[in-house]
Amino acid sequence: MLKDIRPPEDTTRHARSIGSGGRQRNYNLCMERKIFWMVFTVLGIVADIVLPIWLGLLATIPIGYFAWWVAYRSDWL
């Protein structure tokens, strides 16, 4: 009675990859996490050094959004 309503898997993001499907997908997910945390950490440190403490803390939200966009949505990687 219930239909499977999951959206189709996004194959375009991983189409550039070389290798078997499962291993390559796990590798991509791992690399996306690493890229997210590297961008977030570097931009957070720069914000803490350049900006006063309260502006540095407030900049964390846009920095997190930008790091997420670069790692998961931009298709740069």
All heavy atoms as a GROMACS GRO file, in nm:
protein
  635
    1MET      N    1   0.081  -0.119   0.000
    1MET     CA    2   0.000   0.000   0.000
    1MET      C    3   0.086   0.127   0.000
    1MET      O    4   0.057   0.219  -0.071
    1MET     CB    5  -0.090   0.002   0.123
    1MET     CG    6  -0.200  -0.098   0.121
    1MET     SD    7  -0.322  -0.044   0.003
    1MET     CE    8  -0.418  -0.187  -0.010
    2LEU      N    9   0.190   0.132   0.082
    2LEU     CA   10   0.274   0.250   0.090
    2LEU      C   11   0.378   0.249  -0.022
    2LEU      O   12   0.439   0.147  -0.049
    2LEU     CB   13   0.345   0.257   0.224
    2LEU     CG   14   0.256   0.272   0.346
    2LEU    CD1   15   0.339   0.266   0.473
    2LEU    CD2   16   0.181   0.403   0.340
    3LYS      N   17   0.394   0.362  -0.086
    3LYS     CA   18   0.492   0.372  -0.193
    3LYS      C   19   0.624   0.424  -0.138
    3LYS      O   20   0.626   0.496  -0.038
    3LYS     CB   21   0.442   0.468  -0.302
    3LYS     CG   22   0.324   0.416  -0.376
    3LYS     CD   23   0.287   0.512  -0.486
    3LYS     CE   24   0.166   0.461  -0.561
    3LYS     NZ   25   0.128   0.552  -0.668
    4ASP      N   26   0.731   0.389  -0.204
    4ASP     CA   27   0.862   0.440  -0.166
    4ASP      C   28   0.874   0.583  -0.221
    4ASP      O   29   0.879   0.603  -0.342
    4ASP     CB   30   0.972   0.350  -0.225
    4ASP     CG   31   1.107   0.386  -0.173
    4ASP    OD1   32   1.116   0.460  -0.073
    4ASP    OD2   33   1.205   0.338  -0.232
    5ILE      N   34   0.875   0.681  -0.131
    5ILE     CA   35   0.873   0.821  -0.175
    5ILE      C   36   1.010   0.887  -0.164
    5ILE      O   37   1.020   1.008  -0.170
    5ILE     CB   38   0.769   0.901  -0.094
    5ILE    CG1   39   0.798   0.893   0.055
    5ILE    CG2   40   0.629   0.855  -0.126
    5ILE    CD1   41   0.712   0.984   0.139
    6ARG      N   42   1.115   0.807  -0.151
    6ARG     CA   43   1.248   0.865  -0.146
    6ARG      C   44   1.282   0.928  -0.281
    6ARG      O   45   1.248   0.872  -0.385
    6ARG     CB   46   1.353   0.759  -0.114
    6ARG     CG   47   1.342   0.710   0.029
    6ARG     CD   48   1.448   0.609   0.055
    6ARG     NE   49   1.417   0.491  -0.030
    6ARG     CZ   50   1.495   0.386  -0.042
    6ARG    NH1   51   1.608   0.380   0.021
    6ARG    NH2   52   1.461   0.285  -0.119
    7PRO      N   53   1.351   1.044  -0.278
    7PRO     CA   54   1.390   1.105  -0.405
    7PRO      C   55   1.497   1.021  -0.472
    7PRO      O   56   1.571   0.947  -0.406
    7PRO     CB   57   1.445   1.241  -0.363
    7PRO     CG   58   1.484   1.225  -0.221
    7PRO     CD   59   1.391   1.122  -0.164
    8PRO      N   60   1.507   1.028  -0.604
    8PRO     CA   61   1.612   0.951  -0.672
    8PRO      C   62   1.749   0.998  -0.629
    8PRO      O   63   1.770   1.114  -0.596
    8PRO     CB   64   1.586   0.981  -0.820
    8PRO     CG   65   1.504   1.103  -0.823
    8PRO     CD   66   1.428   1.108  -0.694
    9GLU      N   67   1.842   0.907  -0.631
    9GLU     CA   68   1.977   0.938  -0.588
    9GLU      C   69   2.042   1.033  -0.687
    9GLU      O   70   2.029   1.019  -0.807
    9GLU     CB   71   2.058   0.809  -0.580
    9GLU     CG   72   2.192   0.826  -0.517
    9GLU     CD   73   2.262   0.694  -0.498
    9GLU    OE1   74   2.194   0.595  -0.468
    9GLU    OE2   75   2.383   0.691  -0.515
   10ASP      N   76   2.114   1.132  -0.633
   10ASP     CA   77   2.182   1.230  -0.717
   10ASP      C   78   2.310   1.168  -0.772
   10ASP      O   79   2.409   1.156  -0.702
   10ASP     CB   80   2.213   1.355  -0.637
   10ASP     CG   81   2.279   1.463  -0.721
   10ASP    OD1   82   2.273   1.453  -0.845
   10ASP    OD2   83   2.335   1.557  -0.662
   11THR      N   84   2.306   1.127  -0.898
   11THR     CA   85   2.423   1.063  -0.957
   11THR      C   86   2.514   1.163  -1.026
   11THR      O   87   2.627   1.132  -1.057
   11THR     CB   88   2.380   0.956  -1.059
   11THR    OG1   89   2.297   1.018  -1.157
   11THR    CG2   90   2.305   0.844  -0.989
   12THR      N   91   2.468   1.285  -1.049
   12THR     CA   92   2.551   1.382  -1.120
   12THR      C   93   2.666   1.429  -1.035
   12THR      O   94   2.773   1.461  -1.086
   12THR     CB   95   2.467   1.504  -1.164
   12THR    OG1   96   2.409   1.564  -1.048
   12THR    CG2   97   2.361   1.463  -1.262
   13ARG      N   98   2.650   1.436  -0.903
   13ARG     CA   99   2.758   1.482  -0.815
   13ARG      C  100   2.874   1.385  -0.817
   13ARG      O  101   2.988   1.424  -0.805
   13ARG     CB  102   2.708   1.495  -0.672
   13ARG     CG  103   2.623   1.616  -0.652
   13ARG     CD  104   2.582   1.626  -0.509
   13ARG     NE  105   2.698   1.653  -0.426
   13ARG     CZ  106   2.699   1.641  -0.295
   13ARG    NH1  107   2.591   1.602  -0.234
   13ARG    NH2  108   2.806   1.667  -0.226
   14HIS      N  109   2.846   1.257  -0.833
   14HIS     CA  110   2.950   1.156  -0.826
   14HIS      C  111   2.988   1.101  -0.962
   14HIS      O  112   3.065   1.008  -0.972
   14HIS     CB  113   2.905   1.043  -0.734
   14HIS     CG  114   2.869   1.092  -0.597
   14HIS    ND1  115   2.964   1.139  -0.509
   14HIS    CD2  116   2.750   1.104  -0.535
   14HIS    CE1  117   2.904   1.177  -0.398
   14HIS    NE2  118   2.774   1.157  -0.411
   15ALA      N  119   2.934   1.161  -1.068
   15ALA     CA  120   2.963   1.111  -1.202
   15ALA      C  121   3.107   1.136  -1.241
   15ALA      O  122   3.163   1.065  -1.323
   15ALA     CB  123   2.868   1.176  -1.303
   16ARG      N  124   3.169   1.238  -1.184
   16ARG     CA  125   3.308   1.269  -1.216
   16ARG      C  126   3.404   1.169  -1.155
   16ARG      O  127   3.519   1.164  -1.192
   16ARG     CB  128   3.344   1.407  -1.162
   16ARG     CG  129   3.262   1.517  -1.218
   16ARG     CD  130   3.311   1.648  -1.163
   16ARG     NE  131   3.315   1.648  -1.018
   16ARG     CZ  132   3.256   1.735  -0.941
   16ARG    NH1  133   3.187   1.831  -0.995
   16ARG    NH2  134   3.263   1.730  -0.811
   17SER      N  135   3.358   1.093  -1.060
   17SER     CA  136   3.445   1.003  -0.984
   17SER      C  137   3.485   0.882  -1.066
   17SER      O  138   3.414   0.838  -1.155
   17SER     CB  139   3.372   0.956  -0.859
   17SER     OG  140   3.327   1.068  -0.788
   18ILE      N  141   3.601   0.831  -1.032
   18ILE     CA  142   3.649   0.708  -1.094
   18ILE      C  143   3.653   0.602  -0.986
   18ILE      O  144   3.697   0.627  -0.876
   18ILE     CB  145   3.790   0.728  -1.152
   18ILE    CG1  146   3.788   0.836  -1.259
   18ILE    CG2  147   3.845   0.598  -1.207
   18ILE    CD1  148   3.924   0.877  -1.308
   19GLY      N  149   3.607   0.483  -1.018
   19GLY     CA  150   3.610   0.374  -0.921
   19GLY      C  151   3.474   0.312  -0.903
   19GLY      O  152   3.377   0.349  -0.967
   20SER      N  153   3.469   0.215  -0.813
   20SER     CA  154   3.342   0.147  -0.790
   20SER      C  155   3.248   0.237  -0.711
   20SER      O  156   3.291   0.324  -0.638
   20SER     CB  157   3.366   0.016  -0.715
   20SER     OG  158   3.413   0.044  -0.586
   21GLY      N  159   3.120   0.215  -0.728
   21GLY     CA  160   3.018   0.302  -0.672
   21GLY      C  161   3.022   0.320  -0.522
   21GLY      O  162   3.026   0.430  -0.472
   22GLY      N  163   3.021   0.211  -0.446
   22GLY     CA  164   3.013   0.221  -0.301
   22GLY      C  165   3.136   0.281  -0.237
   22GLY      O  166   3.128   0.369  -0.152
   23ARG      N  167   3.252   0.234  -0.278
   23ARG     CA  168   3.376   0.287  -0.222
   23ARG      C  169   3.394   0.434  -0.257
   23ARG      O  170   3.434   0.513  -0.174
   23ARG     CB  171   3.496   0.209  -0.274
   23ARG     CG  172   3.523   0.083  -0.202
   23ARG     CD  173   3.658   0.028  -0.239
   23ARG     NE  174   3.698   0.068  -0.374
   23ARG     CZ  175   3.762  -0.007  -0.459
   23ARG    NH1  176   3.795  -0.128  -0.426
   23ARG    NH2  177   3.795   0.037  -0.578
   24GLN      N  178   3.363   0.469  -0.381
   24GLN     CA  179   3.383   0.607  -0.425
   24GLN      C  180   3.287   0.700  -0.354
   24GLN      O  181   3.323   0.810  -0.317
   24GLN     CB  182   3.363   0.617  -0.577
   24GLN     CG  183   3.409   0.750  -0.632
   24GLN     CD  184   3.557   0.773  -0.613
   24GLN    OE1  185   3.637   0.682  -0.624
   24GLN    NE2  186   3.593   0.894  -0.582
   25ARG      N  187   3.164   0.656  -0.333
   25ARG     CA  188   3.068   0.740  -0.262
   25ARG      C  189   3.112   0.765  -0.118
   25ARG      O  190   3.103   0.876  -0.068
   25ARG     CB  191   2.930   0.675  -0.266
   25ARG     CG  192   2.825   0.760  -0.203
   25ARG     CD  193   2.687   0.700  -0.221
   25ARG     NE  194   2.592   0.780  -0.154
   25ARG     CZ  195   2.513   0.867  -0.214
   25ARG    NH1  196   2.519   0.882  -0.342
   25ARG    NH2  197   2.427   0.938  -0.146
   26ASN      N  198   3.161   0.660  -0.051
   26ASN     CA  199   3.211   0.677   0.085
   26ASN      C  200   3.329   0.772   0.088
   26ASN      O  201   3.342   0.854   0.178
   26ASN     CB  202   3.251   0.542   0.145
   26ASN     CG  203   3.130   0.457   0.178
   26ASN    OD1  204   3.021   0.509   0.195
   26ASN    ND2  205   3.151   0.327   0.185
   27TYR      N  206   3.417   0.760  -0.012
   27TYR     CA  207   3.532   0.849  -0.020
   27TYR      C  208   3.486   0.993  -0.038
   27TYR      O  209   3.536   1.084   0.027
   27TYR     CB  210   3.622   0.807  -0.136
   27TYR     CG  211   3.734   0.904  -0.163
   27TYR    CD1  212   3.847   0.905  -0.082
   27TYR    CD2  213   3.726   0.996  -0.268
   27TYR    CE1  214   3.949   0.994  -0.106
   27TYR    CE2  215   3.829   1.085  -0.291
   27TYR     CZ  216   3.940   1.085  -0.211
   27TYR     OH  217   4.042   1.173  -0.233
   28ASN      N  218   3.388   1.015  -0.126
   28ASN     CA  219   3.338   1.151  -0.150
   28ASN      C  220   3.275   1.210  -0.024
   28ASN      O  221   3.297   1.326   0.007
   28ASN     CB  222   3.238   1.152  -0.265
   28ASN     CG  223   3.305   1.135  -0.399
   28ASN    OD1  224   3.426   1.153  -0.411
   28ASN    ND2  225   3.226   1.101  -0.498
   29LEU      N  226   3.197   1.131   0.047
   29LEU     CA  227   3.135   1.180   0.169
   29LEU      C  228   3.241   1.216   0.273
   29LEU      O  229   3.229   1.318   0.342
   29LEU     CB  230   3.038   1.076   0.225
   29LEU     CG  231   2.913   1.051   0.141
   29LEU    CD1  232   2.832   0.936   0.199
   29LEU    CD2  233   2.829   1.176   0.132
   30CYS      N  234   3.344   1.134   0.283
   30CYS     CA  235   3.451   1.162   0.377
   30CYS      C  236   3.525   1.291   0.338
   30CYS      O  237   3.556   1.374   0.423
   30CYS     CB  238   3.547   1.043   0.381
   30CYS     SG  239   3.681   1.062   0.499
   31MET      N  240   3.552   1.306   0.210
   31MET     CA  241   3.622   1.427   0.164
   31MET      C  242   3.536   1.551   0.181
   31MET      O  243   3.587   1.658   0.215
   31MET     CB  244   3.663   1.412   0.017
   31MET     CG  245   3.784   1.325  -0.003
   31MET     SD  246   3.926   1.371   0.098
   31MET     CE  247   3.967   1.530   0.030
   32GLU      N  248   3.405   1.540   0.160
   32GLU     CA  249   3.316   1.654   0.180
   32GLU      C  250   3.322   1.700   0.325
   32GLU      O  251   3.326   1.821   0.353
   32GLU     CB  252   3.173   1.619   0.141
   32GLU     CG  253   3.152   1.610  -0.008
   32GLU     CD  254   3.014   1.560  -0.046
   32GLU    OE1  255   2.946   1.499   0.039
   32GLU    OE2  256   2.976   1.578  -0.162
   33ARG      N  257   3.323   1.607   0.419
   33ARG     CA  258   3.334   1.643   0.560
   33ARG      C  259   3.467   1.711   0.590
   33ARG      O  260   3.472   1.811   0.662
   33ARG     CB  261   3.320   1.519   0.648
   33ARG     CG  262   3.178   1.482   0.673
   33ARG     CD  263   3.168   1.374   0.779
   33ARG     NE  264   3.058   1.290   0.742
   33ARG     CZ  265   3.067   1.167   0.696
   33ARG    NH1  266   3.183   1.109   0.686
   33ARG    NH2  267   2.961   1.100   0.661
   34LYS      N  268   3.574   1.658   0.534
   34LYS     CA  269   3.706   1.718   0.556
   34LYS      C  270   3.713   1.859   0.500
   34LYS      O  271   3.765   1.950   0.566
   34LYS     CB  272   3.815   1.631   0.493
   34LYS     CG  273   3.842   1.505   0.568
   34LYS     CD  274   3.953   1.425   0.501
   34LYS     CE  275   3.976   1.295   0.574
   34LYS     NZ  276   4.082   1.217   0.511
   35ILE      N  277   3.660   1.878   0.380
   35ILE     CA  278   3.660   2.011   0.319
   35ILE      C  279   3.577   2.107   0.402
   35ILE      O  280   3.617   2.221   0.427
   35ILE     CB  281   3.606   2.005   0.174
   35ILE    CG1  282   3.700   1.923   0.086
   35ILE    CG2  283   3.586   2.144   0.117
   35ILE    CD1  284   3.838   1.980   0.069
   36PHE      N  285   3.459   2.062   0.448
   36PHE     CA  286   3.374   2.148   0.532
   36PHE      C  287   3.450   2.193   0.655
   36PHE      O  288   3.455   2.312   0.685
   36PHE     CB  289   3.247   2.073   0.574
   36PHE     CG  290   3.169   2.148   0.679
   36PHE    CD1  291   3.087   2.253   0.642
   36PHE    CD2  292   3.179   2.114   0.813
   36PHE    CE1  293   3.015   2.323   0.738
   36PHE    CE2  294   3.108   2.184   0.910
   36PHE     CZ  295   3.025   2.288   0.871
   37TRP      N  296   3.511   2.100   0.729
   37TRP     CA  297   3.579   2.137   0.852
   37TRP      C  298   3.706   2.219   0.829
   37TRP      O  299   3.739   2.306   0.909
   37TRP     CB  300   3.608   2.013   0.937
   37TRP     CG  301   3.483   1.963   1.002
   37TRP    CD1  302   3.417   1.848   0.974
   37TRP    CD2  303   3.405   2.030   1.102
   37TRP    NE1  304   3.303   1.839   1.050
   37TRP    CE2  305   3.294   1.948   1.130
   37TRP    CE3  306   3.417   2.151   1.169
   37TRP    CZ2  307   3.197   1.984   1.223
   37TRP    CZ3  308   3.321   2.186   1.262
   37TRP    CH2  309   3.212   2.104   1.288
   38MET      N  310   3.775   2.195   0.718
   38MET     CA  311   3.893   2.276   0.687
   38MET      C  312   3.853   2.420   0.657
   38MET      O  313   3.913   2.514   0.712
   38MET     CB  314   3.970   2.218   0.568
   38MET     CG  315   4.055   2.099   0.604
   38MET     SD  316   4.172   2.048   0.478
   38MET     CE  317   4.090   2.072   0.326
   39VAL      N  318   3.752   2.439   0.572
   39VAL     CA  319   3.708   2.574   0.538
   39VAL      C  320   3.653   2.643   0.661
   39VAL      O  321   3.685   2.760   0.688
   39VAL     CB  322   3.603   2.570   0.424
   39VAL    CG1  323   3.538   2.705   0.402
   39VAL    CG2  324   3.666   2.519   0.296
   40PHE      N  325   3.572   2.574   0.739
   40PHE     CA  326   3.513   2.632   0.860
   40PHE      C  327   3.621   2.673   0.959
   40PHE      O  328   3.616   2.783   1.016
   40PHE     CB  329   3.417   2.530   0.924
   40PHE     CG  330   3.344   2.583   1.043
   40PHE    CD1  331   3.234   2.665   1.026
   40PHE    CD2  332   3.384   2.552   1.171
   40PHE    CE1  333   3.164   2.714   1.135
   40PHE    CE2  334   3.316   2.600   1.281
   40PHE     CZ  335   3.206   2.682   1.263
   41THR      N  336   3.721   2.589   0.979
   41THR     CA  337   3.827   2.618   1.075
   41THR      C  338   3.913   2.736   1.029
   41THR      O  339   3.940   2.828   1.108
   41THR     CB  340   3.916   2.494   1.096
   41THR    OG1  341   3.833   2.387   1.143
   41THR    CG2  342   4.025   2.520   1.195
   42VAL      N  343   3.954   2.734   0.904
   42VAL     CA  344   4.041   2.841   0.854
   42VAL      C  345   3.968   2.976   0.857
   42VAL      O  346   4.022   3.076   0.907
   42VAL     CB  347   4.091   2.808   0.712
   42VAL    CG1  348   4.157   2.929   0.648
   42VAL    CG2  349   4.187   2.692   0.716
   43LEU      N  350   3.845   2.980   0.808
   43LEU     CA  351   3.771   3.106   0.809
   43LEU      C  352   3.737   3.150   0.951
   43LEU      O  353   3.737   3.270   0.981
   43LEU     CB  354   3.644   3.094   0.726
   43LEU     CG  355   3.666   3.082   0.575
   43LEU    CD1  356   3.532   3.067   0.504
   43LEU    CD2  357   3.743   3.199   0.520
   44GLY      N  358   3.711   3.055   1.040
   44GLY     CA  359   3.685   3.090   1.180
   44GLY      C  360   3.806   3.151   1.247
   44GLY      O  361   3.795   3.249   1.322
   45ILE      N  362   3.923   3.095   1.222
   45ILE     CA  363   4.046   3.150   1.280
   45ILE      C  364   4.074   3.289   1.224
   45ILE      O  365   4.110   3.380   1.298
   45ILE     CB  366   4.164   3.054   1.255
   45ILE    CG1  367   4.146   2.929   1.342
   45ILE    CG2  368   4.297   3.121   1.285
   45ILE    CD1  369   4.246   2.819   1.312
   46VAL      N  370   4.056   3.306   1.092
   46VAL     CA  371   4.076   3.438   1.032
   46VAL      C  372   3.979   3.539   1.092
   46VAL      O  373   4.019   3.652   1.126
   46VAL     CB  374   4.060   3.431   0.878
   46VAL    CG1  375   4.053   3.569   0.817
   46VAL    CG2  376   4.174   3.351   0.818
   47ALA      N  377   3.854   3.501   1.110
   47ALA     CA  378   3.755   3.592   1.169
   47ALA      C  379   3.792   3.626   1.313
   47ALA      O  380   3.776   3.741   1.355
   47ALA     CB  381   3.616   3.530   1.163
   48ASP      N  382   3.842   3.529   1.388
   48ASP     CA  383   3.880   3.556   1.527
   48ASP      C  384   4.000   3.650   1.536
   48ASP      O  385   4.010   3.730   1.629
   48ASP     CB  386   3.911   3.425   1.599
   48ASP     CG  387   3.786   3.344   1.629
   48ASP    OD1  388   3.677   3.404   1.628
   48ASP    OD2  389   3.798   3.223   1.652
   49ILE      N  390   4.090   3.641   1.440
   49ILE     CA  391   4.209   3.727   1.443
   49ILE      C  392   4.175   3.868   1.394
   49ILE      O  393   4.217   3.967   1.454
   49ILE     CB  394   4.321   3.665   1.356
   49ILE    CG1  395   4.372   3.539   1.424
   49ILE    CG2  396   4.434   3.764   1.332
   49ILE    CD1  397   4.468   3.458   1.339
   50VAL      N  398   4.095   3.878   1.287
   50VAL     CA  399   4.070   4.007   1.223
   50VAL      C  400   3.960   4.086   1.295
   50VAL      O  401   3.972   4.207   1.310
   50VAL     CB  402   4.032   3.984   1.074
   50VAL    CG1  403   3.988   4.113   1.009
   50VAL    CG2  404   4.150   3.924   1.000
   51LEU      N  405   3.857   4.020   1.339
   51LEU     CA  406   3.741   4.088   1.395
   51LEU      C  407   3.746   4.092   1.547
   51LEU      O  408   3.809   4.007   1.611
   51LEU     CB  409   3.612   4.016   1.352
   51LEU     CG  410   3.586   4.008   1.202
   51LEU    CD1  411   3.468   3.917   1.175
   51LEU    CD2  412   3.562   4.146   1.145
   52PRO      N  413   3.678   4.188   1.608
   52PRO     CA  414   3.662   4.187   1.753
   52PRO      C  415   3.584   4.061   1.796
   52PRO      O  416   3.516   3.998   1.715
   52PRO     CB  417   3.580   4.312   1.782
   52PRO     CG  418   3.593   4.398   1.662
   52PRO     CD  419   3.620   4.307   1.547
   53ILE      N  420   3.593   4.027   1.922
   53ILE     CA  421   3.540   3.899   1.972
   53ILE      C  422   3.393   3.879   1.939
   53ILE      O  423   3.353   3.772   1.894
   53ILE     CB  424   3.568   3.882   2.123
   53ILE    CG1  425   3.527   3.742   2.170
   53ILE    CG2  426   3.494   3.986   2.205
   53ILE    CD1  427   3.617   3.634   2.124
   54TRP      N  428   3.309   3.980   1.959
   54TRP     CA  429   3.165   3.962   1.936
   54TRP      C  430   3.133   3.948   1.789
   54TRP      O  431   3.047   3.868   1.750
   54TRP     CB  432   3.084   4.076   1.999
   54TRP     CG  433   3.092   4.069   2.147
   54TRP    CD1  434   3.154   4.158   2.230
   54TRP    CD2  435   3.040   3.966   2.231
   54TRP    NE1  436   3.143   4.116   2.360
   54TRP    CE2  437   3.074   3.998   2.364
   54TRP    CE3  438   2.969   3.849   2.207
   54TRP    CZ2  439   3.038   3.918   2.471
   54TRP    CZ3  440   2.934   3.769   2.316
   54TRP    CH2  441   2.968   3.804   2.444
   55LEU      N  442   3.203   4.024   1.704
   55LEU     CA  443   3.180   4.009   1.561
   55LEU      C  444   3.234   3.876   1.510
   55LEU      O  445   3.177   3.815   1.420
   55LEU     CB  446   3.244   4.125   1.483
   55LEU     CG  447   3.175   4.259   1.498
   55LEU    CD1  448   3.252   4.365   1.421
   55LEU    CD2  449   3.032   4.252   1.450
   56GLY      N  450   3.343   3.830   1.570
   56GLY     CA  451   3.396   3.699   1.534
   56GLY      C  452   3.298   3.588   1.568
   56GLY      O  453   3.280   3.492   1.492
   57LEU      N  454   3.235   3.600   1.684
   57LEU     CA  455   3.134   3.500   1.723
   57LEU      C  456   3.011   3.506   1.632
   57LEU      O  457   2.955   3.404   1.594
   57LEU     CB  458   3.093   3.520   1.869
   57LEU     CG  459   3.199   3.482   1.973
   57LEU    CD1  460   3.153   3.523   2.112
   57LEU    CD2  461   3.227   3.334   1.966
   58LEU      N  462   2.969   3.628   1.598
   58LEU     CA  463   2.853   3.641   1.508
   58LEU      C  464   2.886   3.595   1.367
   58LEU      O  465   2.797   3.550   1.294
   58LEU     CB  466   2.805   3.787   1.506
   58LEU     CG  467   2.736   3.836   1.632
   58LEU    CD1  468   2.705   3.984   1.621
   58LEU    CD2  469   2.609   3.757   1.659
   59ALA      N  470   3.010   3.604   1.327
   59ALA     CA  471   3.050   3.561   1.193
   59ALA      C  472   3.050   3.409   1.179
   59ALA      O  473   3.059   3.358   1.068
   59ALA     CB  474   3.188   3.616   1.160
   60THR      N  475   3.037   3.336   1.289
   60THR     CA  476   3.040   3.190   1.284
   60THR      C  477   2.925   3.133   1.201
   60THR      O  478   2.944   3.037   1.126
   60THR     CB  479   3.034   3.133   1.427
   60THR    OG1  480   3.143   3.186   1.501
   60THR    CG2  481   3.042   2.982   1.426
   61ILE      N  482   2.808   3.192   1.209
   61ILE     CA  483   2.693   3.140   1.134
   61ILE      C  484   2.713   3.156   0.983
   61ILE      O  485   2.699   3.057   0.909
   61ILE     CB  486   2.561   3.205   1.182
   61ILE    CG1  487   2.535   3.161   1.326
   61ILE    CG2  488   2.445   3.168   1.092
   61ILE    CD1  489   2.423   3.235   1.393
   62PRO      N  490   2.748   3.275   0.933
   62PRO     CA  491   2.772   3.284   0.788
   62PRO      C  492   2.892   3.201   0.743
   62PRO      O  493   2.891   3.146   0.632
   62PRO     CB  494   2.797   3.433   0.763
   62PRO     CG  495   2.757   3.504   0.885
   62PRO     CD  496   2.748   3.406   0.995
   63ILE      N  497   2.993   3.189   0.827
   63ILE     CA  498   3.108   3.106   0.793
   63ILE      C  499   3.065   2.960   0.781
   63ILE      O  500   3.106   2.889   0.688
   63ILE     CB  501   3.220   3.123   0.897
   63ILE    CG1  502   3.287   3.258   0.880
   63ILE    CG2  503   3.323   3.010   0.887
   63ILE    CD1  504   3.383   3.294   0.992
   64GLY      N  505   2.982   2.913   0.872
   64GLY     CA  506   2.932   2.776   0.865
   64GLY      C  507   2.849   2.753   0.741
   64GLY      O  508   2.862   2.649   0.676
   65TYR      N  509   2.766   2.848   0.705
   65TYR     CA  510   2.686   2.835   0.583
   65TYR      C  511   2.775   2.832   0.461
   65TYR      O  512   2.756   2.749   0.371
   65TYR     CB  513   2.585   2.950   0.572
   65TYR     CG  514   2.504   2.943   0.444
   65TYR    CD1  515   2.400   2.852   0.432
   65TYR    CD2  516   2.535   3.026   0.337
   65TYR    CE1  517   2.328   2.844   0.314
   65TYR    CE2  518   2.464   3.018   0.220
   65TYR     CZ  519   2.359   2.927   0.209
   65TYR     OH  520   2.289   2.919   0.092
   66PHE      N  521   2.875   2.921   0.453
   66PHE     CA  522   2.965   2.924   0.338
   66PHE      C  523   3.045   2.795   0.328
   66PHE      O  524   3.062   2.740   0.219
   66PHE     CB  525   3.059   3.046   0.349
   66PHE     CG  526   3.154   3.056   0.233
   66PHE    CD1  527   3.110   3.098   0.109
   66PHE    CD2  528   3.287   3.020   0.249
   66PHE    CE1  529   3.197   3.107   0.002
   66PHE    CE2  530   3.374   3.028   0.142
   66PHE     CZ  531   3.331   3.072   0.019
   67ALA      N  532   3.095   2.744   0.440
   67ALA     CA  533   3.171   2.619   0.439
   67ALA      C  534   3.083   2.503   0.393
   67ALA      O  535   3.128   2.418   0.317
   67ALA     CB  536   3.228   2.591   0.578
   68TRP      N  537   2.959   2.500   0.438
   68TRP     CA  538   2.865   2.395   0.393
   68TRP      C  539   2.842   2.405   0.243
   68TRP      O  540   2.843   2.305   0.172
   68TRP     CB  541   2.733   2.410   0.469
   68TRP     CG  542   2.624   2.326   0.414
   68TRP    CD1  543   2.602   2.194   0.436
   68TRP    CD2  544   2.520   2.369   0.323
   68TRP    NE1  545   2.491   2.152   0.365
   68TRP    CE2  546   2.440   2.258   0.296
   68TRP    CE3  547   2.489   2.492   0.266
   68TRP    CZ2  548   2.330   2.265   0.212
   68TRP    CZ3  549   2.379   2.499   0.182
   68TRP    CH2  550   2.302   2.386   0.156
   69TRP      N  551   2.823   2.528   0.193
   69TRP     CA  552   2.799   2.547   0.051
   69TRP      C  553   2.918   2.502  -0.032
   69TRP      O  554   2.902   2.434  -0.134
   69TRP     CB  555   2.766   2.694   0.022
   69TRP     CG  556   2.732   2.717  -0.120
   69TRP    CD1  557   2.612   2.696  -0.180
   69TRP    CD2  558   2.821   2.764  -0.222
   69TRP    NE1  559   2.622   2.728  -0.313
   69TRP    CE2  560   2.748   2.770  -0.342
   69TRP    CE3  561   2.954   2.802  -0.222
   69TRP    CZ2  562   2.804   2.812  -0.461
   69TRP    CZ3  563   3.010   2.844  -0.342
   69TRP    CH2  564   2.936   2.848  -0.459
   70VAL      N  565   3.039   2.538   0.010
   70VAL     CA  566   3.159   2.500  -0.063
   70VAL      C  567   3.173   2.348  -0.065
   70VAL      O  568   3.200   2.288  -0.169
   70VAL     CB  569   3.285   2.565  -0.003
   70VAL    CG1  570   3.412   2.502  -0.056
   70VAL    CG2  571   3.285   2.714  -0.030
   71ALA      N  572   3.154   2.283   0.049
   71ALA     CA  573   3.180   2.140   0.059
   71ALA      C  574   3.071   2.055  -0.006
   71ALA      O  575   3.101   1.954  -0.070
   71ALA     CB  576   3.195   2.100   0.205
   72TYR      N  577   2.946   2.094   0.009
   72TYR     CA  578   2.837   2.005  -0.032
   72TYR      C  579   2.758   2.050  -0.155
   72TYR      O  580   2.699   1.969  -0.223
   72TYR     CB  581   2.739   1.986   0.083
   72TYR     CG  582   2.799   1.914   0.200
   72TYR    CD1  583   2.844   1.982   0.312
   72TYR    CD2  584   2.812   1.776   0.199
   72TYR    CE1  585   2.900   1.915   0.419
   72TYR    CE2  586   2.868   1.708   0.306
   72TYR     CZ  587   2.911   1.779   0.415
   72TYR     OH  588   2.967   1.712   0.520
   73ARG      N  589   2.751   2.179  -0.182
   73ARG     CA  590   2.661   2.227  -0.285
   73ARG      C  591   2.728   2.288  -0.407
   73ARG      O  592   2.665   2.300  -0.511
   73ARG     CB  593   2.565   2.331  -0.226
   73ARG     CG  594   2.485   2.283  -0.108
   73ARG     CD  595   2.400   2.164  -0.139
   73ARG     NE  596   2.300   2.198  -0.237
   73ARG     CZ  597   2.225   2.113  -0.302
   73ARG    NH1  598   2.238   1.985  -0.280
   73ARG    NH2  599   2.138   2.153  -0.390
   74SER      N  600   2.850   2.330  -0.399
   74SER     CA  601   2.910   2.410  -0.507
   74SER      C  602   2.956   2.327  -0.625
   74SER      O  603   2.975   2.380  -0.733
   74SER     CB  604   3.026   2.491  -0.454
   74SER     OG  605   3.133   2.405  -0.420
   75ASP      N  606   2.978   2.198  -0.608
   75ASP     CA  607   3.033   2.110  -0.712
   75ASP      C  608   3.171   2.156  -0.761
   75ASP      O  609   3.208   2.132  -0.874
   75ASP     CB  610   2.937   2.097  -0.831
   75ASP     CG  611   2.823   2.004  -0.802
   75ASP    OD1  612   2.838   1.918  -0.714
   75ASP    OD2  613   2.717   2.018  -0.866
   76TRP      N  614   3.243   2.228  -0.676
   76TRP     CA  615   3.380   2.264  -0.709
   76TRP      C  616   3.471   2.144  -0.692
   76TRP      O  617   3.575   2.135  -0.753
   76TRP     CB  618   3.431   2.373  -0.617
   76TRP     CG  619   3.374   2.508  -0.646
   76TRP    CD1  620   3.298   2.544  -0.752
   76TRP    CD2  621   3.388   2.624  -0.564
   76TRP    NE1  622   3.264   2.675  -0.743
   76TRP    CE2  623   3.318   2.727  -0.629
   76TRP    CE3  624   3.452   2.651  -0.446
   76TRP    CZ2  625   3.312   2.856  -0.578
   76TRP    CZ3  626   3.446   2.778  -0.395
   76TRP    CH2  627   3.376   2.879  -0.460
   77LEU      N  628   3.431   2.054  -0.605
   77LEU     CA  629   3.518   1.942  -0.571
   77LEU      C  630   3.481   1.818  -0.646
   77LEU      O  631   3.372   1.792  -0.680
   77LEU     CB  632   3.513   1.917  -0.421
   77LEU     CG  633   3.539   2.041  -0.338
   77LEU    CD1  634   3.510   2.013  -0.194
   77LEU    CD2  635   3.680   2.087  -0.356
   0.00000   0.00000   0.00000
